[in-house]
Amino acid sequence: MVKRSAINRTNLNNPSDYSLQLNRWYLKPIGAWPSSRSTSRIDRIISIVLIVVCYCSISFTVIPAILHIVFENEDIEKKLRVLGPLSHWFVGGINYTMLLMRSEEIRCCVEHLETDWRIVKKAEDQQVMLKNAKLGRYVAGFCAAFMQGSVMSYCLVTALATDIVRDGNETRTIHLMPCAFYRKVLNVERSPMNEIVLVSQFLSGFIVNSSAVAAFSFAAVFAAHACGQLNVLMNWITEFVNESGKRPKETYGNEIGIMVEHHLRVLSLISRIENVMNRICFSEMFKCTLNICMLGYYILTEWAYRDFQNLTTYFLIMISMTFNMFIICYIGEVLTEQCKKVGEVVYMTNWYYLPGKTVLDLLLIIARSSAAIKITAGKLIHISIYTFGDMMKSAFAYLNLLRQRT
């Protein structure tokens, strides 16, 4: 008990930094951490340089791969081999752009979270918030470990594989590329160009993975914080109704006003999360559906050759994408349910002991809870567990169609 109390006191010394630490680690290396008034000029310049490097690295991988698919005279099976990695890099670049475009919204969410930790003073409420902050950190950490570990292991396994190229009387051994490269742009069949392009693809792979990880961690951390704030609000409502007989009636209006204001504040945070995530969720749903389909195809084709090294890598990537998409869908489901639960908590309290005017004031919270804000994909699809199930069914339906056609 003493050890746990010491840990809690350490975490609460700077709780907002504890909540945002992983987000900062994921966004700063790619220059996507939003700047504020306190950001120095040197940090701004470094951020701009990182953005330019990231875009150049992604373009250096994506454009030659597109040219390879369009101009190389290969059969359909080889082109499908290129399509999976290309879609990952291409959509990763789109997500990176979305993060940069939503930098202002992300900064507002960061400031909102920091303000919430300052305005909540009670130790019990801080413990509820800290519990949700830990949950958000764990989810963000698992997303990063799965995504970076699986995709970078695929890059490493591919790079360790070699191919023999015969050019006249000369025979060379080259490393294979994680993402196909159009040979008429640069001759990657000669050293050191082969190694240079390989390193650049590792770098661009880390960047596109970081953009996906940053988006997932943003959703996890801020959604967990919003759930914590809703739990705090529900505790306030229950405590207010249970202790209403011990308080003067003149204070009822002020306390209900504080609760309504806090409720609207939490809903505004969820609305900002939706603004940041809706386009990213749409692109990630498209990417995961396509990639799960393609990975299933790769697994079926590799199974005939008993290449267990590649099979293991493909399984890891599929598990990673499935897990990350499930987390996003689960977050959307939990936020919707928690928003509705606030109204249910108000109704399940002993509200009938309160004065009539006070009961009417509580109806404001119930009415607002009935119109819960939902996390969507492109403002078109409500993100929920049912959406995850539909996405998986679609991916395997496309896989079955692809298997029959090829």
Disulfide bonds with the S-S distance in Angstrom:
none
